[in-house]
């Protein structure tokens, strides 16, 4: 199940992220989640990667050179807290990479991360129902332990990143799109959680594939049509859009994709 932060905490985190977007003069994006998390938590940098079991995973944003290296290292090596958080579905907290057990667990990544300048790494899976579209990584250059409040804030940043990543159109990094994000938009995204999850479940039946492949297909269609993922999900749930294993998705309401 998706994590749900308290309304007060969520509102505070949303305000911090919106402030970062305002400073850039751009629509709120996952890059603002990363920069806001670094400003609010005792960490030196943050990175976020889009991940999938059925498609190529790739970094989306990072706040500095070290976080950029950490994202690339984990996806290239196939090991590290980011990979474990994605595959296991829960946060991986690594206060000190010099811990012997971690050296044995991540035989290549641990040394490479230390060489890059990281000492502590915290990885939070982005989750909505059975779907995990990516991972938010935080690092510190000294041994670091997140207290209960800091951990709750980090989880709230991850929840917001999940909603923003699922809602994105073409520009996943949050670069200027020419349109400001209305103040109510972040709150409204929360209402789409169940619908996106439900639409993905429908596609597993229509396409005869697993949940991850179904989500990739759903998001790919939204991308090619330049539509919000939430809107495409709503069409699938309402049976206005049907997917097929052998043909392009077709509308069942008489409209064409171009008219949506």
C-alpha positions in Angstrom: 0.0 0.0 0.0 1.1 3.6 -0.6 2.4 5.5 2.4 0.2 8.3 3.6 1.8 11.2 5.5 -0.1 13.3 8.0 -1.9 16.2 6.4 0.2 18.7 8.3 3.5 17.1 7.3 2.4 16.7 3.7 1.4 20.3 3.5 4.7 21.5 4.9 6.7 19.3 2.5 4.6 20.5 -0.4 5.3 24.1 0.6 9.0 23.4 0.7 9.0 21.8 -2.7 6.8 24.6 -4.2 9.2 27.1 -2.9 12.1 25.5 -4.8 10.0 25.5 -8.0 9.2 29.1 -7.5 12.9 30.0 -7.2 13.4 28.2 -10.6 10.3 29.9 -12.1 9.1 26.5 -13.3 6.4 23.9 -12.8 6.9 21.8 -9.7 8.9 18.7 -10.6 10.9 15.9 -9.0 14.0 18.0 -9.2 12.4 20.3 -6.7 11.7 17.4 -4.3 15.4 16.5 -4.4 16.6 20.1 -3.7 14.0 20.6 -1.0 15.0 17.4 0.7 18.6 18.4 0.8 17.7 21.8 2.3 15.4 20.2 5.0 17.4 17.1 6.0 20.9 16.5 7.3 22.2 15.2 3.9 24.5 16.6 1.3 22.7 15.6 -1.8 19.8 13.7 -3.4 19.1 11.8 -6.6 16.1 10.2 -8.1 15.9 7.4 -10.7 13.0 6.0 -12.7 13.2 2.2 -12.3 11.4 -0.8 -13.8 11.8 -4.6 -13.9 10.8 -4.6 -17.6 12.3 -1.5 -19.1 15.6 0.3 -18.8 16.1 2.2 -15.6 17.6 5.7 -15.7 18.5 8.6 -13.5 16.1 11.5 -13.6 17.8 14.2 -11.5 20.5 14.8 -9.0 21.5 17.8 -6.9 25.3 17.5 -7.2 28.1 15.5 -8.7 28.3 12.9 -5.9 24.6 12.1 -6.1 24.8 11.9 -9.8 27.7 9.4 -9.5 25.7 7.3 -6.9 22.7 7.0 -9.2 24.8 6.0 -12.2 26.9 3.5 -10.1 23.9 1.7 -8.7 22.1 1.4 -12.0 25.3 0.3 -13.8 26.4 -2.2 -11.1 23.0 -3.5 -10.3 23.6 -3.3 -6.5 23.3 -0.7 -3.7 20.6 0.7 -1.5 18.7 2.1 -4.4 18.4 -1.3 -6.1 17.5 -3.1 -2.8 14.9 -0.5 -2.0 13.3 -1.0 -5.4 13.3 -4.8 -5.4 12.4 -5.2 -1.7 9.8 -2.4 -1.5 11.0 -0.6 1.6 13.4 2.0 2.7 17.1 1.0 2.9 18.9 3.1 5.5 22.7 3.0 5.5 24.2 5.3 8.2 27.8 4.2 7.5 29.1 2.5 4.3 32.2 1.4 6.2 30.1 -1.1 8.1 31.7 -4.5 7.4 28.3 -6.2 6.6 27.6 -3.6 3.9 31.1 -4.1 2.4 30.1 -7.8 2.0 26.6 -7.0 0.8 27.6 -4.5 -1.9 31.1 -5.6 -2.7 31.6 -3.2 -5.6 29.2 -0.3 -4.8 30.3 0.3 -1.2 33.9 1.1 -2.1 32.9 3.0 -5.3 30.4 5.2 -3.3 33.0 5.9 -0.6 35.5 6.9 -3.3 32.9 9.2 -4.8 32.5 11.0 -1.5 29.5 9.4 0.1 29.6 7.9 3.6 25.8 7.4 4.4 23.1 6.6 1.9 19.3 6.4 2.4 17.0 5.0 -0.4 13.3 5.4 -0.4 11.1 3.5 -3.0 8.5 5.5 -4.8 5.3 3.5 -4.4 1.6 3.5 -5.3 -0.2 0.3 -4.7 1.7 -2.5 -6.4 3.5 0.0 -8.6 7.0 1.3 -7.9 8.2 3.8 -10.6 11.5 4.7 -9.0 13.6 5.4 -5.9 14.6 8.6 -4.1 18.2 8.5 -2.8 19.8 10.8 -0.2 23.5 10.8 0.8 25.7 12.4 3.4 29.5 12.6 3.4 29.8 11.7 7.1 28.2 8.9 9.1 24.6 10.0 9.6 21.5 8.6 11.4 18.0 10.0 10.5 15.9 10.5 13.6 12.2 9.7 13.6 11.1 13.2 12.4 13.7 13.3 9.7 12.8 9.8 8.5 9.1 10.8 8.4 10.0 13.9 6.4 12.1 11.8 4.0 9.2 9.4 3.4 6.9 12.4 2.8 9.3 13.7 0.2 9.3 10.3 -1.5 5.5 10.2 -1.5 5.3 13.6 -3.2 8.0 12.6 -5.7 5.8 9.5 -6.5 2.8 11.6 -7.3 4.8 14.1 -9.4 6.5 11.3 -11.3 3.2 9.6 -12.0 1.5 12.8 -13.1 4.3 14.0 -15.4 3.7 14.7 -19.1 6.9 14.8 -21.1 9.3 16.6 -18.8 10.2 14.3 -15.9 12.9 16.6 -14.5 10.5 19.5 -13.9 12.2 21.9 -16.3 10.1 24.9 -17.4 7.0 23.9 -19.4 5.5 27.3 -19.8 2.7 26.5 -17.5 2.7 27.1 -13.7 1.4 24.4 -11.5 -1.9 25.5 -9.8 -1.7 25.5 -6.0 -4.3 22.7 -5.8 -2.6 20.4 -8.2 -0.4 18.5 -5.7 -3.4 17.8 -3.5 -5.5 16.7 -6.5 -2.7 14.2 -7.5 -3.4 12.2 -4.3 -6.9 11.4 -5.6 -5.4 9.6 -8.6 -3.5 7.0 -6.7 -6.2 4.4 -6.7 -7.3 5.1 -10.3 -3.7 4.6 -11.7 -3.4 1.4 -9.7 -6.8 0.2 -10.9 -6.0 1.0 -14.5 -2.7 -0.9 -14.3 -4.6 -3.9 -13.0 -7.0 -3.7 -15.9 -4.1 -3.7 -18.3 -2.6 -6.8 -16.8 -5.7 -8.6 -18.0 -6.1 -6.8 -21.4 -2.4 -7.4 -22.2 -1.7 -10.6 -20.4 1.4 -9.2 -18.7 2.6 -8.5 -15.2 2.0 -5.3 -13.2 5.3 -3.7 -14.1 4.9 -4.2 -17.8 1.3 -3.0 -17.7 2.4 0.2 -15.9 5.2 0.8 -18.5 2.6 0.4 -21.3 0.2 2.8 -19.6 2.9 5.4 -19.1 4.3 5.0 -22.6 0.9 5.7 -24.1 0.5 8.8 -21.9 4.0 9.9 -23.1 3.4 9.4 -26.8 0.0 11.2 -26.6 1.4 14.1 -24.5 -1.2 13.4 -21.8 -1.2 13.2 -18.1 -0.9 9.6 -16.8 -3.9 10.2 -14.5 -6.1 11.2 -17.5 -5.1 8.1 -19.5 -5.8 5.9 -16.4 -9.2 7.5 -16.0 -10.0 6.5 -19.6 -8.9 2.9 -19.0 -11.0 2.6 -15.9 -14.0 4.1 -17.6 -13.6 1.7 -20.6 -13.1 4.6 -23.0 -9.6 3.3 -23.9 -8.7 -0.3 -24.4 -5.2 -1.8 -24.9 -4.4 -4.9 -27.0 -1.2 -7.0 -27.1 -1.0 -6.8 -30.9 -2.3 -3.3 -31.8 -2.2 0.3 -30.6 -4.6 1.2 -27.8 -7.9 2.2 -29.3 -10.7 4.4 -27.9 -14.1 2.9 -27.5 -16.0 6.2 -27.3 -15.7 7.1 -31.0 -13.0 9.7 -30.5 -9.4 9.5 -31.8 -6.3 9.7 -29.7 -5.6 13.1 -31.3 -8.9 14.5 -30.1 -8.2 13.7 -26.4 
